């Protein structure tokens, strides 16, 4: 999703537009997470960018999306740019044996 959200409408109140935007993002994330993963992946990761325009956007975590939309609301931005790109990712295993050995060496 690469989209500039317009937050002005002649008949819809500003807070309703914000809530509709948050809902659209939530639906998109759910839809992407429900897609079939490739065999070498464990989960869907997301690269996100947020800003007033595409040129001014900065990289954020997916957990910060609602917070940033609320920030845009508090600043009364007329529009904002949001980019969310899904990618298959694999968790890195924790090496339990190595950490146990390191603890024994410290003692």
C-alpha positions, 0 to 999 in steps of 0.5 A: 500500500502506497497511498496519500490519504486526504483528510478533507471532505465536504460532508464527512467530519475530520475525526470520522475520516481519521477513524476510516483511515485507521480502519483501512490500514487495519484491514490491509494489514490483516489481509496481508498477514492472511496471505500464504507464506512462502515455505522459507518464511515464518511470518510477514514483515512490514516496511513502513513509511509515514509523512506529510508527503512521499518526499518527507516520509520517514521509516517507522515500525508497523506498531507506530502506524496508529500513533502516527495517524493520531499525530497527524490528527492532532496537527490537523494535517490536510493529508498524509502519505503512508507506505506499507510493504509486506515481505516474507521473513524468517525468525532467527533462532535463539541459540540456547546452548551457547547462552547457557555455556556463556553463563557457565564460563562467567561463574 
